[in-house]
Amino acid sequence: MPNGPDARARANRAAVDALLAADPVLTGVESAASAMGLPSTTILTSGPTMPFASYTGGQRAAVIGGALYEGLAPDADAAVAAFESGAIQVRGCQEFGCVGSLAGVTTASMPVAVVTDARTGERAYCTLYEGDSADRLNYGTYTDATRRNLEDLRLRVAPAIDGLVKAQTEALRLKPIMTRALTMGDELHSRNAAATLLFLRRLLVGAKELGPDIDAALESLCDDYFFLRLSMAASKVMANAMRGFEGSSVVTAMAFSCAQFGIQTSGTGDTWFTGPLPTFEDYRIEDGFGPDDMEFMGGESIITEVIGLGGLSQAAGLPLLRSSGRDVSRMIARTTAMYDITVAESPEFLIPVLNYRGAPLGLDVEKIVSRPDVTPYLDIGIAGRSGRQIGGGVARAPVEPFQKAWDSLVAS
């Protein structure tokens, strides 16, 4: 590596400073086609792009469901044939600046939240929360109920929320909401209850007029998980600010599919470094389900961990004890361990139980490979083979992608 440790430290610090300077603003809700230029015959899904044949289980079912929803095939068999012939393409969400929740399927007609960095104009996108129905496409289920729900989001909910956003008297900045929510029991990944309420209040109070379809917006906005999609898009905007610093070993993206976990770093551009799927350290699943019912269907909500939230700030989300934390002291210890593999402490994201210490910020592949027993913690939902969410847990990222990224940086 032409750049020595001092130069790398400067590059890492510059990358983190760029993240801190980012100012993510919700600017609207549009179709993926208009916002992202997504072609009608392209289906996006979570994780680094793989050949269609590599997608299995619930993620494969979700991708096929996306094609059916768009009317690209009359049935599942025809959709499979179209994917195999190349008439329909499947690509990773982040190729289009999008981040996908769980299977993360995003299609051209689906509405996406548009988050823009007020400083640079950089944009990121995420689909809207599908609600707590068992029939959710991002959990690998496509039924008539799934289709009706997606159409309701597209035709009623999205226009209502977009109208409220456009009626704001001031820019709808997301970082102030996130920083405050972190001091109210959210870690902005598995728990977004406070952030959703803060956002709802800000949205309604800041609007010049509420419009005729306010009921449609409120139905969606009152769900605790609504803000997660905004948190993801905001995190993507902030993470993108760290890209392109020569020699930097800071992680700029993390994602996984049904088959592999991948990362990108500031100094290696768009290259994905992949390895095995994460492993659970703690989890809780519903009664009647066991470990054999759990399935990885993909996920990119771990973009929140890239900017120091989620599993890295688990000590801020102590209410998660009931769903996945199990022990407060362990939750605090997890966050404390993350300071060993990061570049800095956030001056904005503060953790009350740690005497308002800044969240660990800037995952550093060099530090991770030197401490392979301390890889990033990930707060993630658990999908069931039955095609629904059956719990939540705390997973550990595999070390292999970080080692590959470090080897590439050293060789450059």
C-alpha angles and dihedrals in degrees: 000000000000092000116072128215094278093051091046091050090052091049091049092049091049090051092051092046089054090053091051091051093054116108110197114202127183103234103172151309116263139159114276088241094059098034100042104018089242111176116236092239096052122091117196123209139171125286135023110326115273132180111273091248090062093063113094141174119357095354091055090047090050093050090050089047090054090056091049092049090054091050092242092135135017095229143000095270092053090047091053090050090050092051091048092050093046094244086121119034130207118207138169116269095234093062084074097040090258129128120209129210113230105321084005097202110182123180134185098261096044117107116243131193109243114215118186130192103235089207101052107011091240110154135205132183143207133176119248122265111272093214129242096297117132087230101076125147093213088061093053100263125124115176136138087272090053091051093048091050093049090049091050090053091049100043104032115012101041096050091047094051092043089053091053091048092049090048093060117123091209135027111285097235114192103193095071089053091049095048092051094044090055088063091049101060102280125118088188097240116061091012123046102148096119094040092052092052093046090049093048091052092047092047096050098040093046097050120103089212133002098221131216098285098055092124091061091052094046093053089062099033094056094064113102092228097053094096094053090081091052090046089053095050092045090049090051091053091050093044091050089058088068094057125111104026105142113240094006116144094196117126114243101178141017127184142148139205130197089282112031148019120227142186138190127205135208094246098046102050120208096350114124119216110202141193142151124320121274120270125227119244095178132005144159124208132182122274112272094037129094137188091278089062093060119100136180108228097167133270143201100179084101085083081091089065089054089066095043101268132105113034092004089060098036090131087068092055101058092149085072086075087091095054107031114339100081095181130037094211090054091050091053091045091053093057091044090054091055092067087071093063102038135082103227148351119258115247088202108039103065129183114215098201089056091055089268093302112171117261117260106267135192113028107227118207091202091058092043095054090047088054104035090168089063108062124154119289115231125201105209141164119243121233123207127222085240089071105257141084111280102173149319138257153168115262134184122228115236116252096223098084091049091051091050091049091049092049089052092050092049091049094049 
